[in-house]
């Protein structure tokens, strides 16, 4: 037990730098804000959920990396839904590409999704994105067996 306490003391001393040297301040998080909406004039199911993600979309041959996510329960509210995503500035590389994506689901059923890329943060893009989602067509019911 004593060695664990001593080890923790050594680690905390290393983290703070040398005596008399102030600790480096943490970089302020970057914030990406905006709204999620859709054009259809239909009420959103109260059980629906809006999921907004900040993605690293730099690699063409690999899946996007999720850097931040916000889930917003509809709870009877209707679009537009405001969102705010925070990410550590140290995780953003000015040479890379980042985008915001959103989807609206009800349980496992996908209702709306963005079909346009909304670029943010680098390559001249800002920190705001107003996403317009499109409705996902529901598959037809399976054919009924004949008698």
Backbone torsions as a table, in degrees:
resi	resn	phi	psi	omega
1	UNK	NA	-44.2	-179.0
2	UNK	-63.3	-38.5	-179.4
3	UNK	-67.8	-32.5	177.6
4	UNK	-66.2	-41.2	178.2
5	UNK	-65.6	-42.4	179.2
6	UNK	-64.2	-40.4	178.6
7	UNK	-64.0	-40.1	178.8
8	UNK	-65.4	-37.6	179.0
9	UNK	-64.6	-42.1	179.6
10	UNK	-64.0	-43.9	180.0
11	UNK	-63.1	-42.9	-179.2
12	UNK	-67.9	-33.7	177.3
13	UNK	-66.5	-39.4	178.6
14	UNK	-66.2	-37.0	-177.5
15	UNK	-68.2	-31.4	-176.5
16	UNK	-84.6	-6.2	-178.0
17	UNK	86.9	-171.4	-179.0
18	UNK	-78.9	156.7	-178.9
19	UNK	-58.5	139.0	179.0
20	UNK	87.2	-9.7	178.2
21	UNK	-100.2	123.4	180.0
22	UNK	-67.7	147.9	178.0
23	UNK	-66.8	146.7	178.8
24	UNK	-69.0	132.4	177.7
25	UNK	-70.1	144.8	178.6
26	UNK	-70.7	144.7	177.6
27	UNK	-65.3	140.2	179.1
28	UNK	-67.6	139.7	179.2
29	UNK	-68.1	148.2	173.1
30	UNK	-85.0	142.2	178.9
31	UNK	-115.9	133.1	172.6
32	UNK	-114.9	125.5	-177.4
33	UNK	-125.1	167.0	176.9
34	UNK	162.3	-159.9	-178.9
35	UNK	-134.7	158.8	175.0
36	UNK	-123.9	128.3	-179.9
37	UNK	-147.3	174.1	172.3
38	UNK	-144.0	159.2	-174.1
39	UNK	-81.9	-29.9	-176.0
40	UNK	-58.4	142.2	178.8
41	UNK	-94.9	64.0	177.8
42	UNK	-129.4	145.5	179.7
43	UNK	-73.7	141.2	178.7
44	UNK	-83.4	135.0	177.7
45	UNK	-56.6	132.6	179.6
46	UNK	-59.0	-23.3	-179.8
47	UNK	-84.2	-1.2	-178.0
48	UNK	-73.3	160.1	178.4
49	UNK	-134.3	136.8	175.9
50	UNK	-99.9	128.1	177.6
51	UNK	-120.9	121.8	-179.3
52	UNK	-116.6	135.1	-178.2
53	UNK	-131.5	142.7	168.8
54	UNK	-96.9	122.5	-173.1
55	UNK	-119.8	144.4	167.4
56	UNK	-89.2	111.1	-176.2
57	UNK	-110.1	27.0	-174.4
58	UNK	-69.6	-37.2	-173.7
59	UNK	-92.0	120.6	-178.8
60	UNK	-73.5	-28.3	-174.4
61	UNK	-102.7	18.3	-178.4
62	UNK	-142.5	155.3	177.1
63	UNK	-63.2	152.8	176.3
64	UNK	-64.1	150.5	178.2
65	UNK	-102.9	126.5	179.4
66	UNK	-80.0	120.3	179.0
67	UNK	-97.9	-29.1	179.1
68	UNK	-157.2	151.9	-179.2
69	UNK	-146.6	143.5	173.0
70	UNK	-132.3	133.1	176.2
71	UNK	-111.8	129.1	-176.5
72	UNK	-122.2	110.8	176.0
73	UNK	-70.1	136.5	-178.6
74	UNK	-65.7	-46.4	178.5
75	UNK	45.5	39.4	177.8
76	UNK	87.1	-9.0	177.4
77	UNK	-76.4	158.8	-179.0
78	UNK	-121.6	157.9	-178.6
79	UNK	-63.0	157.0	4.7
80	UNK	-80.4	149.1	176.3
81	UNK	-104.6	126.0	177.5
82	UNK	-82.9	142.9	176.9
83	UNK	-134.1	159.9	174.6
84	UNK	-145.9	120.8	178.8
85	UNK	-113.5	133.6	178.0
86	UNK	-115.3	139.6	177.8
87	UNK	-141.7	144.0	177.3
88	UNK	-62.4	126.0	-178.2
89	UNK	-57.9	-28.1	-179.8
90	UNK	-67.2	-18.7	-180.0
91	UNK	-85.1	-6.9	-177.5
92	UNK	-99.6	122.4	179.4
93	UNK	-105.6	121.1	-176.8
94	UNK	-59.8	-18.4	179.2
95	UNK	-82.0	-15.0	-175.8
96	UNK	-94.5	172.7	180.0
97	UNK	-116.6	139.4	-178.0
98	UNK	-130.8	148.5	-179.4
99	UNK	-146.0	158.8	174.7
100	UNK	-107.6	135.3	178.1
101	UNK	-129.7	151.7	179.5
102	UNK	-144.0	155.8	174.7
103	UNK	-149.4	152.8	174.8
104	UNK	-120.1	127.2	-179.1
105	UNK	-127.0	159.6	169.9
106	UNK	-128.4	105.6	-173.1
107	UNK	64.1	-125.7	178.3
108	UNK	-91.4	-3.9	-175.8
109	UNK	-87.7	124.5	176.4
110	UNK	-80.7	123.7	-178.3
111	UNK	-102.2	-46.5	-177.6
112	UNK	-139.0	150.1	178.2
113	UNK	-153.0	156.3	175.9
114	UNK	-82.4	139.6	176.9
115	UNK	-113.1	9.4	178.6
116	UNK	-124.9	142.8	176.8
117	UNK	-83.0	131.3	178.7
118	UNK	-110.3	92.7	-176.0
119	UNK	-76.2	143.7	179.8
120	UNK	-143.0	165.9	167.3
121	UNK	73.7	-45.2	-174.6
122	UNK	-126.3	172.0	176.8
123	UNK	56.0	42.4	176.5
124	UNK	82.6	3.6	179.0
125	UNK	-91.2	149.5	-176.7
126	UNK	-88.9	-155.6	-177.7
127	UNK	-114.1	15.8	-179.9
128	UNK	-125.0	139.8	176.7
129	UNK	-144.5	125.1	175.9
130	UNK	-108.7	103.6	-172.0
131	UNK	-87.9	132.4	174.1
132	UNK	-111.0	114.0	-176.8
133	UNK	-90.5	159.0	176.4
134	UNK	-114.3	149.9	-179.3
135	UNK	-74.2	139.9	177.6
136	UNK	-92.5	128.5	179.4
137	UNK	-66.5	135.7	177.0
138	UNK	-82.4	137.7	-179.7
139	UNK	-67.6	148.5	178.7
140	UNK	-66.2	154.7	179.0
141	UNK	-66.1	153.5	179.7
142	UNK	-63.0	150.2	179.2
143	UNK	-62.8	146.5	178.8
144	UNK	-80.3	140.7	178.2
145	UNK	-66.4	141.4	178.4
146	UNK	-79.7	152.9	-178.8
147	UNK	-101.7	NA	NA
